[in-house]
C-alpha cells in the first residue's frame, strides 16, 4: 500500500510514518518545513525517517495547487493521511491569515487530489478545539460543535464540513480524527510539556493559565499513532442507520466518519506539572496567570465510537509517558546545547 502523509516532519506526522513503515507500508511524506517553530527539530525528525525502507520525502507546501496536482497525478496514492496544518490556538489570534492558507486552501488541494486520483480513503486531523465553548463532558462526536472560540477551531470544523461535501458529492471515503492534547518524545516546543520542561531545567518560572484550574485529556503519541493507523485501515462507509430527519453529527449516508482520539482520562493541569517535576527531578516556580483568549477550561474525550470501530484502546499511563518524554527532552536538547 502506498500512503501520502502531509506534515510528515511534524510531531504526529513523524510517529505515524514510523508506525506505517514498520507495517511495511510505502510512505511518501511532504512538508513545507516552515519556521512556525524550531526548524532544526523538524529536520531532526526527518533524519529519523530518511534511513527507513519505503520512505521518501518531498518538500512541498500543500497550499501550492500546481505542486499538489502534480504530486497526486504522479504518485497515485492509495490512501492519504493529512496531518499538515497551521497549529496553535493562541497563534491563530495574532496570525489569522496563516490558518486559512494552510488549513483551508491546503486541505482543499488535498481533497481535490484525492477526488481526481482514485484515493481509497482520506484520514485527516481535526481537533478537540472544535468543541469550543461546550461544557458537557466527556466531549462526544454526537454533540453539536457549532460554537468555536478560536479561528484555529473554526478551520478544523471547516475541514470536517469540506470532507463531508466531498464524501457526499464524489463518494470519497473520509475519516476525521479529533486529537486531544498529544504529548511525547519529539513534541512541539510551543506545547505545554516542552515549555514546562524547558523552564524547569533553566530555572525559569512556568506560566500556568487560569490559575491552574484546567484539565486536559493528555494522550501519548504512540497511542495516537496506533489509532491513526487503525483508522486508516477502516475505510469509511455510509451509515445504513443514518436518519435525515434526525441526523447524527458523527456519521452520514455518505462514506464519512468523525472520531475522537484521546486518552479518555482528563488530568488536572497541576497534576500534569507535578508529573513533569517528578520525571525531571526538580520543582518548578509557577507564574499563575488568567485564562487566555481562545482557550478552554477542560477537554475530555469520549472515545467509545473509535473503540467500537477499530478497537482503539490507549494504554500508556501518564507517569510512563511523561518519563519517556522527559528522558527524550533532556537527551535531545542536551546534545544540541553541547554542539
DRENBAVEX-873687 format. One line per 5 residues: number of its first residue (from 1); their letters; for each residue x, y, z of C-alpha. Coordinates in steps of 0.1 Angstrom, whole numbers, m for minus. Each point is the difference from the previous one (the first is absolute). Example, Ala and Ser with C-alpha at 12.3 -4.5 7.8 and 13.67 -1.06 7.14 Angstrom:
<dokols>
1	AS	123:m45:78  14:34:m7 $
</dokols>
This chain:
<dokols>
1	XXXXX	0:0:0  12:35:m9  m9:28:24  5:38:m1  6:16:34 $
6	XXXXX	m2:38:0  19:18:28  24:m29:3  26:20:17  m25:9:27 $
11	XXXXX	m3:m16:34  m30:m23:m8  11:m4:m37  34:m14:9  m14:m26:24 $
16	XXXXX	m28:m11:m23  25:m4:m28  22:m22:22  m30:m21:10  m11:m6:m36 $
21	XXXXX	35:m6:m13  4:m27:27  m31:m17:m15  16:m1:m34  m20:29:m15 $
26	XXXXX	17:22:m26  m1:36:13  5:32:m20  2:30:24  m4:37:m8 $
31	XXXXX	7:30:22  7:37:m7  24:1:30  m12:35:10  14:20:29 $
36	XXXXX	m31:1:22  23:m18:25  35:m13:1  9:m12:m35  29:m20:13 $
41	XXXXX	m24:m22:20  m19:m7:m33  32:m9:m18  10:m23:28  m33:m18:m1 $
46	XXXXX	5:m5:m37  34:m15:8  m18:m27:20  m20:m9:m31  24:3:m29 $
51	XXXXX	19:m33:6  m32:m20:2  m8:m23:m29  m31:11:m19  2:37:9 $
56	XXXXX	5:30:m23  m2:37:8  m11:28:m23  2:36:12  m33:15:m10 $
61	XXXXX	m26:25:14  m34:m15:m3  m14:34:m7  18:0:m33  m27:m12:m24 $
66	XXXXX	22:m9:m30  25:m19:21  m27:m20:17  m17:m8:m33  32:m13:m15 $
71	XXXXX	8:m20:32  m33:m18:0  1:m6:m38  35:m15:1  m2:m21:32 $
76	XXXXX	m35:m15:m2  m4:m4:38  m24:m26:13  m6:17:33  8:34:15 $
81	XXXXX	6:12:36  m3:38:2  19:12:31  14:33:m14  m16:31:16 $
86	XXXXX	8:33:14  m4:m9:37  m5:20:32  m31:16:15  18:31:13 $
91	XXXXX	20:6:m31  m32:0:m21  m11:32:18  31:18:m11  5:m15:m35 $
96	XXXXX	m34:m10:m14  10:0:m37  25:m28:5  m28:m23:12  m22:6:m30 $
101	XXXXX	29:m5:m25  11:m34:15  m31:m14:17  m26:10:m26  18:5:m34 $
106	XXXXX	25:m28:7  m27:m24:11  m20:8:m31  30:m10:m21  2:m33:18 $
111	XXXXX	m37:m7:m5  3:9:m37  31:m23:m4  m19:m28:16  m31:5:m21 $
116	XXXXX	18:1:m33  24:m29:6  m21:m28:14  12:2:36  m17:m28:21 $
121	XXXXX	m1:18:33  9:34:15  7:2:37  5:36:12  9:17:33 $
126	XXXXX	m28:20:16  2:12:36  m16:m1:34  m1:38:m4  m31:m3:m22 $
131	XXXXX	m20:m6:33  6:37:7  m22:13:28  m17:m34:6  0:m10:37 $
136	XXXXX	m18:m34:m1  27:m26:8  13:m22:m13  0:15:m35  m19:m22:m23 $
141	XXXXX	1:m2:m38  m38:1:1  1:35:16  m5:32:m19  32:18:m8 $
146	XXXXX	m13:33:m13  15:24:25  38:2:m5  20:24:21  31:4:m22 $
151	XXXXX	6:3:m37  22:m32:2  m31:m19:12  m21:16:m27  24:m12:m27 $
156	XXXXX	m1:m35:14  m38:0:0  2:12:m36  22:m30:m9  m27:m23:13 $
161	XXXXX	m27:18:m20  22:0:m32  7:m37:5  m36:m8:3  m8:19:m32 $
166	XXXXX	26:m21:m20  m13:m32:16  m35:9:m11  7:14:m34  28:m23:m11 $
171	XXXXX	m4:m30:23  35:6:14  4:m19:33  12:24:26  7:m4:37 $
176	XXXXX	7:29:23  18:m5:33  m4:26:28  33:m2:18  2:7:38 $
181	XXXXX	32:16:14  26:m23:m14  34:m2:18  32:m20:m1  35:m1:m15 $
186	XXXXX	6:23:m29  m29:23:11  m4:35:m11  19:26:19  m30:23:3 $
191	XXXXX	m21:m26:18  m2:m1:38  22:m31:7  30:16:m18  m7:34:14 $
196	XXXXX	m2:m14:35  31:m22:m3  21:28:m15  m9:25:27  6:m25:28 $
201	XXXXX	34:m10:m13  10:36:m5  m13:12:34  m27:22:m16  m35:2:13 $
206	XXXXX	m27:m18:m20  m31:19:m12  m31:m17:14  m32:13:m15  m34:3:17 $
211	XXXXX	18:m3:33  6:m36:m8  m37:m9:0  0:m18:m33  m2:m36:m11 $
216	XXXXX	13:m17:m31  m5:m35:m15  38:m6:m5  6:m28:m25  34:m16:m6 $
221	XXXXX	13:1:m36  4:m38:m4  m37:m5:8  m9:27:m25  22:m15:m28 $
226	XXXXX	m16:m34:6  m35:16:m2  7:18:m32  13:m31:m16  m31:m20:10 $
231	XXXXX	m22:28:m13  18:0:m33  m7:m38:m3  m37:5:7  m13:16:m32 $
236	XXXXX	m30:23:8  m33:m13:m13  m35:14:m1  m20:m5:32  m30:m22:m9 $
241	XXXXX	m19:13:31  6:37:m8  m33:19:4  m3:32:m20  m29:11:22 $
246	XXXXX	22:m3:31  36:2:m14  29:m12:22  30:23:0  26:m28:m2 $
251	XXXXX	m12:m20:m30  m19:4:m32  m17:m18:m29  33:9:m18  33:m18:8 $
256	XXXXX	9:24:28  10:m5:36  12:22:29  17:m15:31  16:13:32 $
261	XXXXX	35:m12:6  11:6:36  8:m18:32  m35:2:15  16:11:33 $
266	XXXXX	1:38:7  30:11:21  1:32:21  27:23:m13  16:2:34 $
271	XXXXX	2:m38:1  17:0:m34  25:26:12  8:m21:31  5:m30:m22 $
276	XXXXX	25:19:m21  18:13:31  3:m36:12  14:m12:m33  25:28:m2 $
281	XXXXX	9:m1:37  m5:36:6  m28:23:13  m14:29:m22  m5:36:10 $
286	XXXXX	m35:9:m12  m14:32:m15  m37:m2:5  m19:18:m28  m36:6:m11 $
291	XXXXX	m17:m20:m28  13:7:m35  m23:11:m28  m11:m29:m22  8:m26:26 $
296	XXXXX	m24:m24:18  m1:m12:36  m1:m37:m6  1:m27:m27  m11:m36:5 $
301	XXXXX	m5:m24:m29  m28:m26:m3  19:m26:m21  m27:m27:m1  m7:4:m37 $
306	XXXXX	36:m4:m10  4:m30:24  m31:m16:m15  12:6:m36  37:m9:2 $
311	XXXXX	7:m13:35  18:31:10  11:m3:37  27:24:12  22:m17:26 $
316	XXXXX	28:23:10  m2:13:36  7:37:4  31:m7:22  15:m23:m26 $
321	XXXXX	m6:23:m29  13:31:18  31:m20:11  7:m9:m36  m6:36:m11 $
326	XXXXX	23:14:27  28:m25:m9  m2:10:m36  m2:37:7  31:0:22 $
331	XXXXX	20:m22:m24  m10:19:m32  4:35:12  30:m8:21  17:m14:m31 $
336	XXXX	m9:31:m20  13:23:27  33:m19:1  7:6:m37 $
</dokols>
